[in-house]
Amino acid sequence: MKNLLPILALLLLVGCTSELDRCIEVNIDIPKDLEIKMNTRFDIRQFEYVYLFKDEFHSCLKNSPKSISYSKSISEIRSAKNANEVRGITQSESEQYEKQQENTEAEYYSELKKVWNFCTNVYERKARKICNTQGIY
């Protein structure tokens, strides 16, 4: 009987967890093409194109203050480079813009990776809320 009690407790614990997991699985609604994109390796340059998409994942990315700041910084660097390319720039000046962009990417990398990881769970958090309102915790 002593050995049966821990097993019953474990089954009860697993049963509660799996009910929430099943509920999340039923209520999660991730578009298939987006699921592939969200599960790809993190690439900071993907933040430059988030404004092109209308789904919740990309909305989460582009509404992050760090993402907005990063996009603005990159845009300023590119605008300056493009304006100077019109008048003609040297190889050295072009390399200077590239180095500036690399430094900006390095500066924002770790914070944007955190934003990426947070946003990949946006659909799960939404499904969890639905489950919680149904009394499943």
N, C-alpha and C positions, 0 to 999 in steps of 0.2 A: 504494500500500500504506500509506503514511503517513497518508493521509486516511481509510482504512478502520479503523484502530486506534481513534481516538476514537469513531467511530460504533459499533463493536462494544462498547466500554466503556460507552457510553451505553445501548445496548440491554440489556446485562447489568444495569446499575444499575436501569433502568426495570422490567425483568423481576422483580427481587427485590422491589422496592417494590410492584409490582402484585400479587404473590402474597400479601403480607401484607394489602394492601387488600381483595383478593377474599376472603381468609379472614375478615377482620373483617366484611365485608358479609354473608357467609354465617352467621356466628355471632352477629351483633348481633340482639337481640330486644327491640325497643322497641314497646310497644303504640301503635297508630296515634293514638288520642286523646291519649295522653301526648306523643307526638312533636310534635303541633301545639302543645300547651301549652308544651313545652320550647323551642320555636323562636319563641314570641311575645316581644314586647318585654318587657324586664325591668321589673317593677313591684314595688316593695318591699312593698306591701300584700298580695301573694300569700303572703308569709311568715306572715301571720296565720292562714292556713287550711291549712297543710301537715299539721297533725295529723289532718285528715279523710281523708287518702289513705294507702294501704298499699304503694305501689310503691317501687322502689329510689330513684328520683329524689327523691321527697318525703321518704323516709327519710334520704337524704343531707342534704337541706335542714334537716330538723328536728333532726338529731343534731349539727349544727354548733354549737360553743359560742357563736358570734356570733348565730346564729339563736335559740338558747335565751335568751340575754341580751336580745335585741331583743323577743322575744315576752313575756318577763317584764315588761320596762319598759312596753310598750304595754298589757299587761293591767292593770298597776297604775294607769296613767293612766285607763283606761276604768272600772275598778272605782271609783276615787275619784270620777270624774264621775258614774257611775250612782248611787252612794250619795248624792251631793249633789243629784242631780236629784230624788230621792224627797222630800227636804225642801224642794226648790225652790231653784233657783239663778238668779242674775241673768244677763243677756246677757253682761256683762263676765266673770263667772266661767266661763261656757261657752266664751267666746273664749279665755280663759286656758288651759283644758284642750286646746283645739284647737291653740293655739300650742305647748304643751308636746309634743303628739303630733308636730307638724311638726318641732320641734327634734330629737326622738328619731329620727325618720325620716332627717333630714339627717345626724345623727351616725353612724348605722349604714349609710347608703346605700352607700358605696364598698366596705365590707367585705362586706356582703351580696351585692353584685353579683359580687364575687370568688367567694363561696360558690356563687352561682347558676351562674356559668360553670364552676366545677369540677364541680358536680353534673350539669350537662347532658351531661358526658362519661362518666358512670358506666357506661352500657351499652357504650360503645366500649372503656373500660378493661377491662371484664369480657370482652368478645369478644377483645381483644388478649391477655389472659392465656390464654384457651383456645388461641389460635393459637400463642403462645409455648410452651405445654406440648406442642404438636404439633411443635415444632422449627421453626416459621416465625417469622422475625424481621424 
